[in-house]
Amino acid sequence: MTEAVNEVELPVSSDEERARLYPNVVFGSHVFIGSGVKIGTGSVIGHNAVLHNDCQIGRDVRIDDGVVIGKQPLRSLASAVTHDVSLPPTIIGNGCLLGTHAVVYRGASIGDGVLIADLATVREQTVIGELTIIGRGVAVENQVRIGIRCKIETGAYITAMSTLGDYCFVAPEVTFTNDNYVGRSEERFKHFGGVTMQRGARIGANATVLPGITIGEDALVAAGSVVTRNVNPGMVAMGSPARLIRAVPAEQLLTLSQAAIAVHGAV
Ligand SMILES: CC(C)(COP(=O)(O)OP(=O)(O)OC[C@H]1O[C@@H](n2cnc3c(N)ncnc32)[C@H](O)[C@@H]1OP(=O)(O)O)[C@@H](O)C(=O)NCCC(=O)NCCS
């Protein structure tokens, strides 16, 4: 995937060393490059970017100012649910775009052509499929799997242990949840579970989805809903609590051509 490789044990410390190791990469000012970092030809790295040890950046990647790649997770002394684990290097695929101050943790794997917009965060043990868009300020928590060609819009919260199939759409400020015990009782540890969206499922703006819920293939959750029960494939769910009200109009069902519109069209 990548061509230039920094095999030195220490961070790259001089402009000369950087030019030797990464001759076909454009760097802004004050870029930190850890040991073992790979950067593909044609990539452009903005000012004050931080590329931690071992991260693998593909070809023709644009990394804007202040981006951090390969951040180690923080573990609070008071945290009951995070554990120290050894994480593999961060992988950023070919042609990705990372906006200003985006943060991608160590142990995240980002497919080719993914856009991660300004201020978004992608946590460890997360996989994002090719050509997916992660909008401005989106939080993708740990252990999340996101398929190809999804759109996750500004400010959405994708809670830990969630799974999104291919071609899913998550509107602005949608909130996923994974703890029905809301931080109390030992019992909760047995029941943590994120949200599952099957292929082509869509969720309207500002909806809240409760822990462990599945939104079926091609289903639609209306804006502002609170989803407390699974949503059947191809159905519209609306309200608080959300109720199934009708089938998704046939012309909105995902076909290969509509999948292309969903990604490249005017939405
Ligand atoms: C699902 C959706 C498309 C339904 O809209 P719609 O087809 O105009 O709804 P209907 O015409 O069938 O409305 C039927 C009734 O439900 C109400 N209703 C519509 N959307 C509602 C919603 N999200 N929540 C609660 N009630 C809703 C209507 O007011 C109407 O009530 P009434 O008969 O008493 O007047 C719409 O609610 C929605 O979620 N749009 C998505 C917007 C969005 O988030 N886009 C993302 C990109 S920004």
The ligand as a Tripos MOL2 file, in Angstrom:
@<TRIPOS>MOLECULE
LIG
   48    50     1     0     0
SMALL
NO_CHARGES

@<TRIPOS>ATOM
      1 C1        -39.6740    9.9990    7.8800 C.3       1 LIG1
      2 C2        -40.0790   11.3180    7.2630 C.3       1 LIG1
      3 C3        -39.4560   11.4170    5.8590 C.3       1 LIG1
      4 C4        -41.5760   11.3620    7.2100 C.3       1 LIG1
      5 O1        -41.9270   12.5940    6.6850 O.3       1 LIG1
      6 P1        -43.3290   12.7330    5.9040 P.3       1 LIG1
      7 O2        -43.4010   11.7520    4.8000 O.co2     1 LIG1
      8 O3        -43.4510   14.1660    5.5590 O.co2     1 LIG1
      9 O4        -44.3730   12.3580    6.9850 O.3       1 LIG1
     10 P2        -45.9080   12.1550    6.7400 P.3       1 LIG1
     11 O5        -46.3820   13.1380    5.7310 O.co2     1 LIG1
     12 O6        -46.1820   10.7260    6.4870 O.co2     1 LIG1
     13 O7        -46.4580   12.5870    8.1500 O.3       1 LIG1
     14 C5        -47.4630   11.8910    8.7510 C.3       1 LIG1
     15 C6        -47.6750   12.4790   10.1250 C.3       1 LIG1
     16 O8        -46.4910   12.2700   10.9080 O.3       1 LIG1
     17 C7        -45.9950   13.5110   11.3720 C.3       1 LIG1
     18 N1        -44.5440   13.4290   11.2740 N.ar      1 LIG1
     19 C8        -43.7830   13.5230   10.1690 C.ar      1 LIG1
     20 N2        -42.4970   13.3610   10.4890 N.ar      1 LIG1
     21 C9        -42.4560   13.1750   11.8320 C.ar      1 LIG1
     22 C10       -41.3910   12.9530   12.7270 C.ar      1 LIG1
     23 N3        -40.1200   12.8900   12.3240 N.pl3     1 LIG1
     24 N4        -41.6960   12.7650   14.0150 N.ar      1 LIG1
     25 C11       -42.9850   12.8430   14.4610 C.ar      1 LIG1
     26 N5        -44.0350   13.0380   13.6380 N.ar      1 LIG1
     27 C12       -43.7580   13.2070   12.3350 C.ar      1 LIG1
     28 C13       -46.5750   14.5530   10.4560 C.3       1 LIG1
     29 O9        -46.6730   15.7860   11.1130 O.3       1 LIG1
     30 C14       -47.9100   13.9730   10.1400 C.3       1 LIG1
     31 O10       -48.7920   14.1940   11.1940 O.3       1 LIG1
     32 P3        -50.2780   14.7310   10.9190 P.3       1 LIG1
     33 O11       -50.9110   13.7190   10.0130 O.co2     1 LIG1
     34 O12       -50.8760   14.7840   12.2770 O.co2     1 LIG1
     35 O13       -50.1000   16.0620   10.2930 O.co2     1 LIG1
     36 C15       -39.5390   12.4990    8.1190 C.3       1 LIG1
     37 O14       -40.1350   12.4390    9.4020 O.3       1 LIG1
     38 C16       -38.0680   12.4600    8.3360 C.2       1 LIG1
     39 O15       -37.5490   11.9010    9.2710 O.2       1 LIG1
     40 N6        -37.2730   13.0750    7.4280 N.am      1 LIG1
     41 C17       -35.8300   12.9650    7.5230 C.3       1 LIG1
     42 C18       -35.1500   14.3410    7.6330 C.3       1 LIG1
     43 C19       -33.6830   14.1260    7.8870 C.2       1 LIG1
     44 O16       -33.2890   13.8800    8.9840 O.2       1 LIG1
     45 N7        -32.8580   14.1880    6.8430 N.am      1 LIG1
     46 C20       -31.4430   13.9010    7.0020 C.3       1 LIG1
     47 C21       -30.5500   14.7760    6.1700 C.3       1 LIG1
     48 S1        -30.5030   16.4450    6.8030 S.3       1 LIG1
@<TRIPOS>BOND
     1     1     2 1
     2     2     3 1
     3     2     4 1
     4     2    36 1
     5     4     5 1
     6     5     6 1
     7     6     7 2
     8     6     8 1
     9     6     9 1
    10     9    10 1
    11    10    11 2
    12    10    12 1
    13    10    13 1
    14    13    14 1
    15    14    15 1
    16    15    16 1
    17    15    30 1
    18    16    17 1
    19    17    18 1
    20    17    28 1
    21    18    19 ar
    22    18    27 ar
    23    19    20 ar
    24    20    21 ar
    25    21    22 ar
    26    21    27 ar
    27    22    23 1
    28    22    24 ar
    29    24    25 ar
    30    25    26 ar
    31    26    27 ar
    32    28    29 1
    33    28    30 1
    34    30    31 1
    35    31    32 1
    36    32    33 2
    37    32    34 1
    38    32    35 1
    39    36    37 1
    40    36    38 1
    41    38    39 2
    42    38    40 1
    43    40    41 1
    44    41    42 1
    45    42    43 1
    46    43    44 2
    47    43    45 1
    48    45    46 1
    49    46    47 1
    50    47    48 1
@<TRIPOS>SUBSTRUCTURE
     1 LIG1         1 GROUP 0 **** ****
